[in-house]
Amino acid sequence: MGLTHFDEAPARDYAFGHLRNRWTLLGEAAGSQTVGLRRIQVEAGGWSTPAHQHGVSEEIFYVLGGTGVSWQRGRTTAIRPGDCMVYLARRGEHSVHAEEPLDLLAFGTRAFDEATWLPRLGISTLGGRAVPSTPGPPDGTPIQFIREGELGPPELPPEPGPRPRTIVSLDDVEPDIVDRPRVARARRELGRAAGAQVSSLSWVRVAPGRLAHPEQTHTVEEKLFVVLSGSGVLVLGEEEIPVGAGHVIARPAGTGVAHTFRAGDEELTFLAYGNREHGDICYFPRSGKIALRGLGVVARLETVDYWEGED
């Protein structure tokens, strides 16, 4: 199990020109492996990141508080609490500007490119190419923050533009409601509504005393959960771990230990993020079922001893 809290995870402050923010390393603190999560708190008038574009990774942002604008390729859109922004790989440089103090959750898939740094030559090799390579300061500050701070902020148009399809509001996404004897929840699939292609982000509200979903474990998909409000327990195998607002839980793939959430005396709301893998197999130990995610097939298994029928 990986568990951390907003107030416990390591954080770092950045102040380079227009880049004025605090980054809390929630994914690393919770022990996530193939997906990541940062909390980015941006000062009024500041920006979240240097304008950047990923070649492989897909990012999903969720606005916890404050107002500002999403900036992408020079176009801006007003954002507010409950908004979800999807930044697809290779679809243009982007950043976020705060009009008032802005509180963001930035989820992303982790993609590691093989690159070799040759410090004596001042180059790195990447994809068969040699590119100039400048090491960052010894304190670990990302060199792109320093360079962006020196360059100054991107230009903002006089007024924000229309909202693109890659930004949705929580209230605009219809909930999928389940009310069964053990499981009672409303789920809004924000990432899918905003056009995410390789990852997902859902907002989930669980009824008091009920489960968010049947106990389950995944072979390939990794999950990250952020508790937004209420309290309850994380059911992890035979354990029950109390959780409340601000807790972040990482569930790496392939653990073989099933998980779910049960709300306490009040509703429990959380965000559920994960990488979407067509080859994932989801196992439900209580019922003995498996779901072949890429095929949309659910079947029941008969568990046997490894050596049964082999002698």
Secondary structure, 3 states (H helix, E strand, C coil): CEEEECCCCCEEEEEECCEEEEEECHHHHHCCCCEEEEEEEECCCCECCCCECCCCCCEEEEEEECCEEEEECCEEEEECCCEEEEECCCCCCEEEEECCCEEEEEEEECCCCCEEEECCCCEEEECCEEEECCCCCCCCCCHHHHHHHHHCCCCCCCCCCCCCCCEEEHHHCCCEEEECCCEEEEEEEHHHHCCCCCEEEEEEEECCCCECCCCEEECCCCEEEEEEECEEEEEECCEEEEEECCEEEEECCCCCCCEEEEECCCCEEEEEEEECCCCCEEEECCCCEEEECCCCEEEECCCCCCCCCCC
